[in-house]
């Protein structure tokens, strides 16, 4: 019984968060609407995290995730007033993809940087398409649940901001600090 109710107790619920259920700022990224959505988020998050990990180390990466999760959900409260419910780690996945790309940039040759720019352009086009109402259907969302493109936009902004902050304080690669 409790297991069946768990997603509703953990999801981003605008009214519940504003009523004081602040744990939802973190937990909403752990629950999903479908298994397929969860697997896509997990694969993307794991791949991007694996790319960023050597440059950041476990401690920094976990700190970034712990801080980014509530910031992303709080951002949804601020910029997406029509978003009443949200489940998924896609915003976190996008943040990690941008962060991973930023960790590759300094070591990339010209072709690598061109590929990273193309991937960045594809991400911008994807978010713009989602904002225009286009949805691929890859995540098998239930009828009536739409892709939360503001979460993807916020994830990209958080990834870029985190990269900028890390470059500004000249973070050394993990193991060299």
Number of C-alpha atoms within 10 A of each C-alpha: 5 7 8 8 9 11 17 15 18 21 25 30 21 21 12 15 17 10 9 9 15 15 14 24 24 21 20 24 25 16 21 22 17 14 13 14 20 21 13 17 23 17 12 19 21 15 16 20 21 13 18 22 19 15 20 22 14 14 10 14 17 14 10 17 15 12 11 23 23 19 17 25 25 19 17 23 20 10 12 14 10 9 17 13 16 24 25 25 26 24 29 24 27 25 32 31 27 26 28 23 23 21 21 17 16 9 10 14 11 10 9 13 16 13 14 18 14 12 15 16 11 12 18 15 12 18 21 14 14 18 16 10 12 13 15 11 11 9 18 14 16 10 6 6 12 15 21 20 21 19 27 25 21 23 29 25 17 24 26 19 15 19 19 14 12 16 13 9 8 9 15 13 13 14 9 7 6
